[in-house]
Amino acid sequence: LFGDVNGDGNVDMQDATLLSRYLADWDVEPALEAADVNVDGKVDMQDVTLLRRYLAGWDVTFGPQ
């Protein structure tokens, strides 16, 4: 499930927070295959931004189209 970086079956702010912490080099282990929400081949702040916009109700899509 794209965006479910903590693997709990839900896409929520816990996922965005975990991904932000991973990118800040905290000692956390996100599901990297789910973390590349814009499917550009890398996990970076663009993925966090897109995930947060989705959670805020913006009309965005992610994952393979």
PDBQT receptor file of N, H, CA, C and O in Angstrom, charges set to zero:
ATOM      1  N   LEU A   1       0.858  -1.182   0.000  1.00  0.00    +0.000 N 
ATOM      2  CA  LEU A   1       0.000   0.000   0.000  1.00  0.00    +0.000 C 
ATOM      3  C   LEU A   1       0.896   1.235   0.000  1.00  0.00    +0.000 C 
ATOM      4  O   LEU A   1       1.608   1.489   0.972  1.00  0.00    +0.000 OA
ATOM      5  N   PHE A   2       0.862   1.991  -1.074  1.00  0.00    +0.000 N 
ATOM      6  H   PHE A   2       0.283   1.784  -1.863  1.00  0.00    +0.000 HD
ATOM      7  CA  PHE A   2       1.697   3.186  -1.170  1.00  0.00    +0.000 C 
ATOM      8  C   PHE A   2       1.313   4.181  -0.087  1.00  0.00    +0.000 C 
ATOM      9  O   PHE A   2       0.133   4.463   0.123  1.00  0.00    +0.000 OA
ATOM     10  N   GLY A   3       2.314   4.707   0.593  1.00  0.00    +0.000 N 
ATOM     11  H   GLY A   3       3.272   4.478   0.422  1.00  0.00    +0.000 HD
ATOM     12  CA  GLY A   3       2.105   5.671   1.665  1.00  0.00    +0.000 C 
ATOM     13  C   GLY A   3       2.086   5.044   3.043  1.00  0.00    +0.000 C 
ATOM     14  O   GLY A   3       2.286   5.747   4.033  1.00  0.00    +0.000 OA
ATOM     15  N   ASP A   4       1.852   3.744   3.141  1.00  0.00    +0.000 N 
ATOM     16  H   ASP A   4       1.690   3.172   2.336  1.00  0.00    +0.000 HD
ATOM     17  CA  ASP A   4       1.811   3.067   4.439  1.00  0.00    +0.000 C 
ATOM     18  C   ASP A   4       3.227   2.653   4.826  1.00  0.00    +0.000 C 
ATOM     19  O   ASP A   4       3.565   1.470   4.788  1.00  0.00    +0.000 OA
ATOM     20  N   VAL A   5       4.047   3.624   5.197  1.00  0.00    +0.000 N 
ATOM     21  H   VAL A   5       3.772   4.585   5.228  1.00  0.00    +0.000 HD
ATOM     22  CA  VAL A   5       5.461   3.361   5.438  1.00  0.00    +0.000 C 
ATOM     23  C   VAL A   5       5.732   2.672   6.770  1.00  0.00    +0.000 C 
ATOM     24  O   VAL A   5       6.828   2.149   6.972  1.00  0.00    +0.000 OA
ATOM     25  N   ASN A   6       4.763   2.657   7.682  1.00  0.00    +0.000 N 
ATOM     26  H   ASN A   6       3.872   3.082   7.517  1.00  0.00    +0.000 HD
ATOM     27  CA  ASN A   6       4.978   1.933   8.935  1.00  0.00    +0.000 C 
ATOM     28  C   ASN A   6       4.327   0.553   8.917  1.00  0.00    +0.000 C 
ATOM     29  O   ASN A   6       4.464  -0.206   9.877  1.00  0.00    +0.000 OA
ATOM     30  N   GLY A   7       3.618   0.217   7.836  1.00  0.00    +0.000 N 
ATOM     31  H   GLY A   7       3.506   0.833   7.056  1.00  0.00    +0.000 HD
ATOM     32  CA  GLY A   7       3.087  -1.120   7.649  1.00  0.00    +0.000 C 
ATOM     33  C   GLY A   7       1.918  -1.500   8.529  1.00  0.00    +0.000 C 
ATOM     34  O   GLY A   7       1.691  -2.685   8.774  1.00  0.00    +0.000 OA
ATOM     35  N   ASP A   8       1.160  -0.508   9.015  1.00  0.00    +0.000 N 
ATOM     36  H   ASP A   8       1.344   0.454   8.816  1.00  0.00    +0.000 HD
ATOM     37  CA  ASP A   8       0.025  -0.830   9.890  1.00  0.00    +0.000 C 
ATOM     38  C   ASP A   8      -1.296  -0.951   9.144  1.00  0.00    +0.000 C 
ATOM     39  O   ASP A   8      -2.336  -1.169   9.765  1.00  0.00    +0.000 OA
ATOM     40  N   GLY A   9      -1.270  -0.812   7.819  1.00  0.00    +0.000 N 
ATOM     41  H   GLY A   9      -0.425  -0.635   7.315  1.00  0.00    +0.000 HD
ATOM     42  CA  GLY A   9      -2.494  -0.944   7.033  1.00  0.00    +0.000 C 
ATOM     43  C   GLY A   9      -3.250   0.345   6.821  1.00  0.00    +0.000 C 
ATOM     44  O   GLY A   9      -4.279   0.349   6.146  1.00  0.00    +0.000 OA
ATOM     45  N   ASN A  10      -2.762   1.456   7.387  1.00  0.00    +0.000 N 
ATOM     46  H   ASN A  10      -1.926   1.453   7.936  1.00  0.00    +0.000 HD
ATOM     47  CA  ASN A  10      -3.404   2.766   7.236  1.00  0.00    +0.000 C 
ATOM     48  C   ASN A  10      -2.396   3.769   6.693  1.00  0.00    +0.000 C 
ATOM     49  O   ASN A  10      -1.200   3.668   6.966  1.00  0.00    +0.000 OA
ATOM     50  N   VAL A  11      -2.879   4.728   5.931  1.00  0.00    +0.000 N 
ATOM     51  H   VAL A  11      -3.851   4.810   5.710  1.00  0.00    +0.000 HD
ATOM     52  CA  VAL A  11      -2.046   5.841   5.494  1.00  0.00    +0.000 C 
ATOM     53  C   VAL A  11      -2.487   7.037   6.314  1.00  0.00    +0.000 C 
ATOM     54  O   VAL A  11      -3.593   7.547   6.138  1.00  0.00    +0.000 OA
ATOM     55  N   ASP A  12      -1.613   7.488   7.218  1.00  0.00    +0.000 N 
ATOM     56  H   ASP A  12      -0.714   7.074   7.361  1.00  0.00    +0.000 HD
ATOM     57  CA  ASP A  12      -1.967   8.574   8.127  1.00  0.00    +0.000 C 
ATOM     58  C   ASP A  12      -0.718   9.379   8.490  1.00  0.00    +0.000 C 
ATOM     59  O   ASP A  12       0.360   9.142   7.944  1.00  0.00    +0.000 OA
ATOM     60  N   MET A  13      -0.870  10.328   9.412  1.00  0.00    +0.000 N 
ATOM     61  H   MET A  13      -1.746  10.521   9.855  1.00  0.00    +0.000 HD
ATOM     62  CA  MET A  13       0.251  11.198   9.774  1.00  0.00    +0.000 C 
ATOM     63  C   MET A  13       1.399  10.437  10.422  1.00  0.00    +0.000 C 
ATOM     64  O   MET A  13       2.535  10.911  10.396  1.00  0.00    +0.000 OA
ATOM     65  N   GLN A  14       1.136   9.279  10.998  1.00  0.00    +0.000 N 
ATOM     66  H   GLN A  14       0.214   8.895  11.019  1.00  0.00    +0.000 HD
ATOM     67  CA  GLN A  14       2.230   8.477  11.544  1.00  0.00    +0.000 C 
ATOM     68  C   GLN A  14       3.197   8.078  10.430  1.00  0.00    +0.000 C 
ATOM     69  O   GLN A  14       4.406   8.002  10.649  1.00  0.00    +0.000 OA
ATOM     70  N   ASP A  15       2.666   7.826   9.249  1.00  0.00    +0.000 N 
ATOM     71  H   ASP A  15       1.684   7.888   9.071  1.00  0.00    +0.000 HD
ATOM     72  CA  ASP A  15       3.514   7.478   8.102  1.00  0.00    +0.000 C 
ATOM     73  C   ASP A  15       4.354   8.674   7.670  1.00  0.00    +0.000 C 
ATOM     74  O   ASP A  15       5.550   8.531   7.418  1.00  0.00    +0.000 OA
ATOM     75  N   ALA A  16       3.745   9.840   7.583  1.00  0.00    +0.000 N 
ATOM     76  H   ALA A  16       2.773   9.956   7.788  1.00  0.00    +0.000 HD
ATOM     77  CA  ALA A  16       4.479  11.045   7.188  1.00  0.00    +0.000 C 
ATOM     78  C   ALA A  16       5.559  11.377   8.211  1.00  0.00    +0.000 C 
ATOM     79  O   ALA A  16       6.663  11.779   7.843  1.00  0.00    +0.000 OA
ATOM     80  N   THR A  17       5.245  11.210   9.482  1.00  0.00    +0.000 N 
ATOM     81  H   THR A  17       4.348  10.884   9.780  1.00  0.00    +0.000 HD
ATOM     82  CA  THR A  17       6.223  11.478  10.541  1.00  0.00    +0.000 C 
ATOM     83  C   THR A  17       7.380  10.490  10.474  1.00  0.00    +0.000 C 
ATOM     84  O   THR A  17       8.539  10.893  10.576  1.00  0.00    +0.000 OA
ATOM     85  N   LEU A  18       7.087   9.208  10.304  1.00  0.00    +0.000 N 
ATOM     86  H   LEU A  18       6.146   8.881  10.220  1.00  0.00    +0.000 HD
ATOM     87  CA  LEU A  18       8.133   8.195  10.203  1.00  0.00    +0.000 C 
ATOM     88  C   LEU A  18       9.041   8.469   9.012  1.00  0.00    +0.000 C 
ATOM     89  O   LEU A  18      10.262   8.354   9.116  1.00  0.00    +0.000 OA
ATOM     90  N   LEU A  19       8.453   8.828   7.894  1.00  0.00    +0.000 N 
ATOM     91  H   LEU A  19       7.461   8.922   7.809  1.00  0.00    +0.000 HD
ATOM     92  CA  LEU A  19       9.236   9.116   6.705  1.00  0.00    +0.000 C 
ATOM     93  C   LEU A  19      10.121  10.346   6.908  1.00  0.00    +0.000 C 
ATOM     94  O   LEU A  19      11.276  10.351   6.481  1.00  0.00    +0.000 OA
ATOM     95  N   SER A  20       9.596  11.380   7.551  1.00  0.00    +0.000 N 
ATOM     96  H   SER A  20       8.659  11.375   7.898  1.00  0.00    +0.000 HD
ATOM     97  CA  SER A  20      10.393  12.574   7.861  1.00  0.00    +0.000 C 
ATOM     98  C   SER A  20      11.565  12.227   8.768  1.00  0.00    +0.000 C 
ATOM     99  O   SER A  20      12.681  12.706   8.568  1.00  0.00    +0.000 OA
ATOM    100  N   ARG A  21      11.307  11.402   9.753  1.00  0.00    +0.000 N 
ATOM    101  H   ARG A  21      10.401  11.012   9.916  1.00  0.00    +0.000 HD
ATOM    102  CA  ARG A  21      12.376  10.994  10.682  1.00  0.00    +0.000 C 
ATOM    103  C   ARG A  21      13.431  10.157   9.966  1.00  0.00    +0.000 C 
ATOM    104  O   ARG A  21      14.623  10.301  10.236  1.00  0.00    +0.000 OA
ATOM    105  N   TYR A  22      13.012   9.298   9.070  1.00  0.00    +0.000 N 
ATOM    106  H   TYR A  22      12.043   9.180   8.851  1.00  0.00    +0.000 HD
ATOM    107  CA  TYR A  22      13.962   8.502   8.280  1.00  0.00    +0.000 C 
ATOM    108  C   TYR A  22      14.873   9.419   7.463  1.00  0.00    +0.000 C 
ATOM    109  O   TYR A  22      16.087   9.220   7.425  1.00  0.00    +0.000 OA
ATOM    110  N   LEU A  23      14.294  10.407   6.823  1.00  0.00    +0.000 N 
ATOM    111  H   LEU A  23      13.308  10.569   6.854  1.00  0.00    +0.000 HD
ATOM    112  CA  LEU A  23      15.075  11.330   5.993  1.00  0.00    +0.000 C 
ATOM    113  C   LEU A  23      15.990  12.220   6.828  1.00  0.00    +0.000 C 
ATOM    114  O   LEU A  23      16.982  12.742   6.320  1.00  0.00    +0.000 OA
ATOM    115  N   ALA A  24      15.660  12.393   8.108  1.00  0.00    +0.000 N 
ATOM    116  H   ALA A  24      14.854  11.969   8.521  1.00  0.00    +0.000 HD
ATOM    117  CA  ALA A  24      16.507  13.170   9.018  1.00  0.00    +0.000 C 
ATOM    118  C   ALA A  24      17.544  12.286   9.712  1.00  0.00    +0.000 C 
ATOM    119  O   ALA A  24      18.200  12.716  10.661  1.00  0.00    +0.000 OA
ATOM    120  N   ASP A  25      17.689  11.046   9.231  1.00  0.00    +0.000 N 
ATOM    121  H   ASP A  25      17.156  10.696   8.460  1.00  0.00    +0.000 HD
ATOM    122  CA  ASP A  25      18.675  10.088   9.741  1.00  0.00    +0.000 C 
ATOM    123  C   ASP A  25      18.405   9.595  11.156  1.00  0.00    +0.000 C 
ATOM    124  O   ASP A  25      19.330   9.224  11.878  1.00  0.00    +0.000 OA
ATOM    125  N   TRP A  26      17.133   9.592  11.549  1.00  0.00    +0.000 N 
ATOM    126  H   TRP A  26      16.382   9.894  10.963  1.00  0.00    +0.000 HD
ATOM    127  CA  TRP A  26      16.794   8.932  12.809  1.00  0.00    +0.000 C 
ATOM    128  C   TRP A  26      16.942   7.439  12.587  1.00  0.00    +0.000 C 
ATOM    129  O   TRP A  26      16.964   6.976  11.447  1.00  0.00    +0.000 OA
ATOM    130  N   ASP A  27      17.044   6.693  13.659  1.00  0.00    +0.000 N 
ATOM    131  H   ASP A  27      17.026   7.070  14.585  1.00  0.00    +0.000 HD
ATOM    132  CA  ASP A  27      17.194   5.244  13.583  1.00  0.00    +0.000 C 
ATOM    133  C   ASP A  27      15.814   4.590  13.483  1.00  0.00    +0.000 C 
ATOM    134  O   ASP A  27      15.324   3.996  14.444  1.00  0.00    +0.000 OA
ATOM    135  N   VAL A  28      15.197   4.709  12.302  1.00  0.00    +0.000 N 
ATOM    136  H   VAL A  28      15.595   5.191  11.522  1.00  0.00    +0.000 HD
ATOM    137  CA  VAL A  28      13.873   4.139  12.046  1.00  0.00    +0.000 C 
ATOM    138  C   VAL A  28      13.934   3.350  10.743  1.00  0.00    +0.000 C 
ATOM    139  O   VAL A  28      14.803   3.587   9.904  1.00  0.00    +0.000 OA
ATOM    140  N   GLU A  29      13.006   2.414  10.580  1.00  0.00    +0.000 N 
ATOM    141  H   GLU A  29      12.300   2.221  11.261  1.00  0.00    +0.000 HD
ATOM    142  CA  GLU A  29      12.995   1.537   9.405  1.00  0.00    +0.000 C 
ATOM    143  C   GLU A  29      11.641   1.603   8.694  1.00  0.00    +0.000 C 
ATOM    144  O   GLU A  29      10.766   0.788   8.986  1.00  0.00    +0.000 OA
ATOM    145  N   PRO A  30      11.442   2.537   7.781  1.00  0.00    +0.000 N 
ATOM    146  CA  PRO A  30      10.189   2.550   7.029  1.00  0.00    +0.000 C 
ATOM    147  C   PRO A  30      10.197   1.493   5.929  1.00  0.00    +0.000 C 
ATOM    148  O   PRO A  30      11.254   1.015   5.519  1.00  0.00    +0.000 OA
ATOM    149  N   ALA A  31       9.029   1.145   5.467  1.00  0.00    +0.000 N 
ATOM    150  H   ALA A  31       8.170   1.533   5.799  1.00  0.00    +0.000 HD
ATOM    151  CA  ALA A  31       8.910   0.267   4.302  1.00  0.00    +0.000 C 
ATOM    152  C   ALA A  31       9.220   1.116   3.070  1.00  0.00    +0.000 C 
ATOM    153  O   ALA A  31       8.358   1.843   2.577  1.00  0.00    +0.000 OA
ATOM    154  N   LEU A  32      10.435   1.020   2.585  1.00  0.00    +0.000 N 
ATOM    155  H   LEU A  32      11.135   0.429   2.986  1.00  0.00    +0.000 HD
ATOM    156  CA  LEU A  32      10.879   1.914   1.516  1.00  0.00    +0.000 C 
ATOM    157  C   LEU A  32      10.112   1.726   0.218  1.00  0.00    +0.000 C 
ATOM    158  O   LEU A  32       9.953   2.687  -0.535  1.00  0.00    +0.000 OA
ATOM    159  N   GLU A  33       9.629   0.517  -0.071  1.00  0.00    +0.000 N 
ATOM    160  H   GLU A  33       9.759  -0.264   0.541  1.00  0.00    +0.000 HD
ATOM    161  CA  GLU A  33       8.848   0.318  -1.286  1.00  0.00    +0.000 C 
ATOM    162  C   GLU A  33       7.527   1.084  -1.227  1.00  0.00    +0.000 C 
ATOM    163  O   GLU A  33       6.985   1.447  -2.271  1.00  0.00    +0.000 OA
ATOM    164  N   ALA A  34       7.003   1.335  -0.039  1.00  0.00    +0.000 N 
ATOM    165  H   ALA A  34       7.443   1.040   0.809  1.00  0.00    +0.000 HD
ATOM    166  CA  ALA A  34       5.772   2.108   0.124  1.00  0.00    +0.000 C 
ATOM    167  C   ALA A  34       6.061   3.596   0.266  1.00  0.00    +0.000 C 
ATOM    168  O   ALA A  34       5.166   4.425   0.099  1.00  0.00    +0.000 OA
ATOM    169  N   ALA A  35       7.312   3.937   0.576  1.00  0.00    +0.000 N 
ATOM    170  H   ALA A  35       8.039   3.264   0.712  1.00  0.00    +0.000 HD
ATOM    171  CA  ALA A  35       7.667   5.329   0.857  1.00  0.00    +0.000 C 
ATOM    172  C   ALA A  35       7.850   6.174  -0.404  1.00  0.00    +0.000 C 
ATOM    173  O   ALA A  35       7.723   7.397  -0.340  1.00  0.00    +0.000 OA
ATOM    174  N   ASP A  36       8.142   5.561  -1.530  1.00  0.00    +0.000 N 
ATOM    175  H   ASP A  36       8.246   4.567  -1.582  1.00  0.00    +0.000 HD
ATOM    176  CA  ASP A  36       8.345   6.299  -2.787  1.00  0.00    +0.000 C 
ATOM    177  C   ASP A  36       6.980   6.591  -3.409  1.00  0.00    +0.000 C 
ATOM    178  O   ASP A  36       6.627   6.027  -4.445  1.00  0.00    +0.000 OA
ATOM    179  N   VAL A  37       6.220   7.474  -2.769  1.00  0.00    +0.000 N 
ATOM    180  H   VAL A  37       6.507   7.932  -1.927  1.00  0.00    +0.000 HD
ATOM    181  CA  VAL A  37       4.826   7.687  -3.169  1.00  0.00    +0.000 C 
ATOM    182  C   VAL A  37       4.683   8.385  -4.515  1.00  0.00    +0.000 C 
ATOM    183  O   VAL A  37       3.644   8.253  -5.161  1.00  0.00    +0.000 OA
ATOM    184  N   ASN A  38       5.696   9.122  -4.954  1.00  0.00    +0.000 N 
ATOM    185  H   ASN A  38       6.540   9.230  -4.429  1.00  0.00    +0.000 HD
ATOM    186  CA  ASN A  38       5.593   9.754  -6.274  1.00  0.00    +0.000 C 
ATOM    187  C   ASN A  38       6.238   8.899  -7.361  1.00  0.00    +0.000 C 
ATOM    188  O   ASN A  38       6.303   9.311  -8.519  1.00  0.00    +0.000 OA
ATOM    189  N   VAL A  39       6.711   7.718  -6.995  1.00  0.00    +0.000 N 
ATOM    190  H   VAL A  39       6.658   7.383  -6.055  1.00  0.00    +0.000 HD
ATOM    191  CA  VAL A  39       7.243   6.702  -7.903  1.00  0.00    +0.000 C 
ATOM    192  C   VAL A  39       8.296   7.283  -8.860  1.00  0.00    +0.000 C 
ATOM    193  O   VAL A  39       8.228   7.102 -10.076  1.00  0.00    +0.000 OA
ATOM    194  N   ASP A  40       9.268   7.985  -8.267  1.00  0.00    +0.000 N 
ATOM    195  H   ASP A  40       9.323   8.132  -7.279  1.00  0.00    +0.000 HD
ATOM    196  CA  ASP A  40      10.350   8.514  -9.095  1.00  0.00    +0.000 C 
ATOM    197  C   ASP A  40      11.658   7.771  -8.864  1.00  0.00    +0.000 C 
ATOM    198  O   ASP A  40      12.703   8.178  -9.372  1.00  0.00    +0.000 OA
ATOM    199  N   GLY A  41      11.607   6.677  -8.098  1.00  0.00    +0.000 N 
ATOM    200  H   GLY A  41      10.758   6.346  -7.686  1.00  0.00    +0.000 HD
ATOM    201  CA  GLY A  41      12.786   5.858  -7.887  1.00  0.00    +0.000 C 
ATOM    202  C   GLY A  41      13.633   6.239  -6.699  1.00  0.00    +0.000 C 
ATOM    203  O   GLY A  41      14.666   5.615  -6.460  1.00  0.00    +0.000 OA
ATOM    204  N   LYS A  42      13.225   7.254  -5.938  1.00  0.00    +0.000 N 
ATOM    205  H   LYS A  42      12.385   7.761  -6.133  1.00  0.00    +0.000 HD
ATOM    206  CA  LYS A  42      13.980   7.636  -4.753  1.00  0.00    +0.000 C 
ATOM    207  C   LYS A  42      13.012   8.079  -3.662  1.00  0.00    +0.000 C 
ATOM    208  O   LYS A  42      11.881   8.479  -3.938  1.00  0.00    +0.000 OA
ATOM    209  N   VAL A  43      13.476   8.001  -2.431  1.00  0.00    +0.000 N 
ATOM    210  H   VAL A  43      14.395   7.676  -2.207  1.00  0.00    +0.000 HD
ATOM    211  CA  VAL A  43      12.686   8.430  -1.279  1.00  0.00    +0.000 C 
ATOM    212  C   VAL A  43      13.298   9.732  -0.782  1.00  0.00    +0.000 C 
ATOM    213  O   VAL A  43      14.453   9.764  -0.358  1.00  0.00    +0.000 OA
ATOM    214  N   ASP A  44      12.508  10.814  -0.839  1.00  0.00    +0.000 N 
ATOM    215  H   ASP A  44      11.569  10.788  -1.183  1.00  0.00    +0.000 HD
ATOM    216  CA  ASP A  44      13.004  12.126  -0.446  1.00  0.00    +0.000 C 
ATOM    217  C   ASP A  44      11.856  12.999   0.066  1.00  0.00    +0.000 C 
ATOM    218  O   ASP A  44      10.732  12.525   0.234  1.00  0.00    +0.000 OA
ATOM    219  N   MET A  45      12.146  14.262   0.308  1.00  0.00    +0.000 N 
ATOM    220  H   MET A  45      13.059  14.647   0.171  1.00  0.00    +0.000 HD
ATOM    221  CA  MET A  45      11.140  15.167   0.873  1.00  0.00    +0.000 C 
ATOM    222  C   MET A  45       9.955  15.382  -0.064  1.00  0.00    +0.000 C 
ATOM    223  O   MET A  45       8.875  15.747   0.400  1.00  0.00    +0.000 OA
ATOM    224  N   GLN A  46      10.122  15.170  -1.348  1.00  0.00    +0.000 N 
ATOM    225  H   GLN A  46      11.000  14.874  -1.725  1.00  0.00    +0.000 HD
ATOM    226  CA  GLN A  46       8.984  15.274  -2.260  1.00  0.00    +0.000 C 
ATOM    227  C   GLN A  46       7.929  14.238  -1.906  1.00  0.00    +0.000 C 
ATOM    228  O   GLN A  46       6.733  14.502  -2.026  1.00  0.00    +0.000 OA
ATOM    229  N   ASP A  47       8.364  13.068  -1.474  1.00  0.00    +0.000 N 
ATOM    230  H   ASP A  47       9.336  12.854  -1.377  1.00  0.00    +0.000 HD
ATOM    231  CA  ASP A  47       7.424  12.031  -1.057  1.00  0.00    +0.000 C 
ATOM    232  C   ASP A  47       6.692  12.441   0.217  1.00  0.00    +0.000 C 
ATOM    233  O   ASP A  47       5.487  12.223   0.340  1.00  0.00    +0.000 OA
ATOM    234  N   VAL A  48       7.411  13.029   1.159  1.00  0.00    +0.000 N 
ATOM    235  H   VAL A  48       8.390  13.206   1.059  1.00  0.00    +0.000 HD
ATOM    236  CA  VAL A  48       6.787  13.509   2.401  1.00  0.00    +0.000 C 
ATOM    237  C   VAL A  48       5.754  14.588   2.082  1.00  0.00    +0.000 C 
ATOM    238  O   VAL A  48       4.639  14.559   2.601  1.00  0.00    +0.000 OA
ATOM    239  N   THR A  49       6.126  15.532   1.234  1.00  0.00    +0.000 N 
ATOM    240  H   THR A  49       7.032  15.555   0.812  1.00  0.00    +0.000 HD
ATOM    241  CA  THR A  49       5.214  16.617   0.866  1.00  0.00    +0.000 C 
ATOM    242  C   THR A  49       3.955  16.081   0.202  1.00  0.00    +0.000 C 
ATOM    243  O   THR A  49       2.849  16.496   0.545  1.00  0.00    +0.000 OA
ATOM    244  N   LEU A  50       4.111  15.173  -0.737  1.00  0.00    +0.000 N 
ATOM    245  H   LEU A  50       5.011  14.836  -1.016  1.00  0.00    +0.000 HD
ATOM    246  CA  LEU A  50       2.962  14.602  -1.421  1.00  0.00    +0.000 C 
ATOM    247  C   LEU A  50       2.064  13.837  -0.445  1.00  0.00    +0.000 C 
ATOM    248  O   LEU A  50       0.839  13.937  -0.511  1.00  0.00    +0.000 OA
ATOM    249  N   LEU A  51       2.674  13.085   0.448  1.00  0.00    +0.000 N 
ATOM    250  H   LEU A  51       3.669  13.004   0.501  1.00  0.00    +0.000 HD
ATOM    251  CA  LEU A  51       1.915  12.331   1.442  1.00  0.00    +0.000 C 
ATOM    252  C   LEU A  51       1.142  13.264   2.368  1.00  0.00    +0.000 C 
ATOM    253  O   LEU A  51      -0.022  13.004   2.671  1.00  0.00    +0.000 OA
ATOM    254  N   ARG A  52       1.763  14.331   2.815  1.00  0.00    +0.000 N 
ATOM    255  H   ARG A  52       2.709  14.543   2.569  1.00  0.00    +0.000 HD
ATOM    256  CA  ARG A  52       1.077  15.296   3.691  1.00  0.00    +0.000 C 
ATOM    257  C   ARG A  52      -0.052  16.019   2.960  1.00  0.00    +0.000 C 
ATOM    258  O   ARG A  52      -1.103  16.277   3.546  1.00  0.00    +0.000 OA
ATOM    259  N   ARG A  53       0.151  16.341   1.713  1.00  0.00    +0.000 N 
ATOM    260  H   ARG A  53       1.005  16.132   1.237  1.00  0.00    +0.000 HD
ATOM    261  CA  ARG A  53      -0.933  16.970   0.941  1.00  0.00    +0.000 C 
ATOM    262  C   ARG A  53      -2.112  16.024   0.790  1.00  0.00    +0.000 C 
ATOM    263  O   ARG A  53      -3.265  16.437   0.907  1.00  0.00    +0.000 OA
ATOM    264  N   TYR A  54      -1.826  14.758   0.531  1.00  0.00    +0.000 N 
ATOM    265  H   TYR A  54      -0.889  14.422   0.435  1.00  0.00    +0.000 HD
ATOM    266  CA  TYR A  54      -2.882  13.751   0.445  1.00  0.00    +0.000 C 
ATOM    267  C   TYR A  54      -3.661  13.674   1.759  1.00  0.00    +0.000 C 
ATOM    268  O   TYR A  54      -4.892  13.651   1.757  1.00  0.00    +0.000 OA
ATOM    269  N   LEU A  55      -2.949  13.635   2.860  1.00  0.00    +0.000 N 
ATOM    270  H   LEU A  55      -1.949  13.653   2.862  1.00  0.00    +0.000 HD
ATOM    271  CA  LEU A  55      -3.591  13.542   4.171  1.00  0.00    +0.000 C 
ATOM    272  C   LEU A  55      -4.378  14.800   4.528  1.00  0.00    +0.000 C 
ATOM    273  O   LEU A  55      -5.326  14.743   5.311  1.00  0.00    +0.000 OA
ATOM    274  N   ALA A  56      -3.985  15.930   3.956  1.00  0.00    +0.000 N 
ATOM    275  H   ALA A  56      -3.215  15.976   3.320  1.00  0.00    +0.000 HD
ATOM    276  CA  ALA A  56      -4.695  17.189   4.191  1.00  0.00    +0.000 C 
ATOM    277  C   ALA A  56      -5.933  17.325   3.310  1.00  0.00    +0.000 C 
ATOM    278  O   ALA A  56      -6.678  18.298   3.427  1.00  0.00    +0.000 OA
ATOM    279  N   GLY A  57      -6.151  16.354   2.429  1.00  0.00    +0.000 N 
ATOM    280  H   GLY A  57      -5.546  15.564   2.333  1.00  0.00    +0.000 HD
ATOM    281  CA  GLY A  57      -7.337  16.374   1.592  1.00  0.00    +0.000 C 
ATOM    282  C   GLY A  57      -7.147  16.986   0.220  1.00  0.00    +0.000 C 
ATOM    283  O   GLY A  57      -8.116  17.181  -0.513  1.00  0.00    +0.000 OA
ATOM    284  N   TRP A  58      -5.902  17.293  -0.137  1.00  0.00    +0.000 N 
ATOM    285  H   TRP A  58      -5.114  17.135   0.459  1.00  0.00    +0.000 HD
ATOM    286  CA  TRP A  58      -5.640  17.808  -1.476  1.00  0.00    +0.000 C 
ATOM    287  C   TRP A  58      -5.951  16.722  -2.496  1.00  0.00    +0.000 C 
ATOM    288  O   TRP A  58      -5.909  15.531  -2.186  1.00  0.00    +0.000 OA
ATOM    289  N   ASP A  59      -6.257  17.138  -3.686  1.00  0.00    +0.000 N 
ATOM    290  H   ASP A  59      -6.291  18.106  -3.938  1.00  0.00    +0.000 HD
ATOM    291  CA  ASP A  59      -6.556  16.197  -4.772  1.00  0.00    +0.000 C 
ATOM    292  C   ASP A  59      -5.247  15.739  -5.421  1.00  0.00    +0.000 C 
ATOM    293  O   ASP A  59      -4.852  16.247  -6.470  1.00  0.00    +0.000 OA
ATOM    294  N   VAL A  60      -4.586  14.778  -4.783  1.00  0.00    +0.000 N 
ATOM    295  H   VAL A  60      -4.908  14.366  -3.931  1.00  0.00    +0.000 HD
ATOM    296  CA  VAL A  60      -3.335  14.233  -5.292  1.00  0.00    +0.000 C 
ATOM    297  C   VAL A  60      -3.464  12.723  -5.412  1.00  0.00    +0.000 C 
ATOM    298  O   VAL A  60      -4.267  12.101  -4.717  1.00  0.00    +0.000 OA
ATOM    299  N   THR A  61      -2.679  12.151  -6.283  1.00  0.00    +0.000 N 
ATOM    300  H   THR A  61      -2.026  12.657  -6.847  1.00  0.00    +0.000 HD
ATOM    301  CA  THR A  61      -2.628  10.697  -6.400  1.00  0.00    +0.000 C 
ATOM    302  C   THR A  61      -1.180  10.272  -6.294  1.00  0.00    +0.000 C 
ATOM    303  O   THR A  61      -0.268  11.034  -6.614  1.00  0.00    +0.000 OA
ATOM    304  N   PHE A  62      -0.983   9.067  -5.848  1.00  0.00    +0.000 N 
ATOM    305  H   PHE A  62      -1.724   8.448  -5.587  1.00  0.00    +0.000 HD
ATOM    306  CA  PHE A  62       0.359   8.533  -5.785  1.00  0.00    +0.000 C 
ATOM    307  C   PHE A  62       0.323   7.039  -6.003  1.00  0.00    +0.000 C 
ATOM    308  O   PHE A  62      -0.739   6.417  -6.014  1.00  0.00    +0.000 OA
ATOM    309  N   GLY A  63       1.503   6.478  -6.178  1.00  0.00    +0.000 N 
ATOM    310  H   GLY A  63       2.366   6.984  -6.169  1.00  0.00    +0.000 HD
ATOM    311  CA  GLY A  63       1.597   5.063  -6.513  1.00  0.00    +0.000 C 
ATOM    312  C   GLY A  63       1.582   4.897  -8.017  1.00  0.00    +0.000 C 
ATOM    313  O   GLY A  63       1.441   5.872  -8.754  1.00  0.00    +0.000 OA
ATOM    314  N   PRO A  64       1.728   3.654  -8.476  1.00  0.00    +0.000 N 
ATOM    315  CA  PRO A  64       1.731   3.433  -9.920  1.00  0.00    +0.000 C 
ATOM    316  C   PRO A  64       0.360   3.765 -10.515  1.00  0.00    +0.000 C 
ATOM    317  O   PRO A  64      -0.682   3.442  -9.945  1.00  0.00    +0.000 OA
ATOM    318  N   GLN A  65       0.397   4.409 -11.660  1.00  0.00    +0.000 N 
ATOM    319  H   GLN A  65       1.244   4.671 -12.123  1.00  0.00    +0.000 HD
ATOM    320  CA  GLN A  65      -0.845   4.843 -12.309  1.00  0.00    +0.000 C 
ATOM    321  C   GLN A  65      -1.265   3.861 -13.383  1.00  0.00    +0.000 C 
ATOM    322  O   GLN A  65      -2.288   4.061 -14.037  1.00  0.00    +0.000 OA
TER     323      GLN A  65
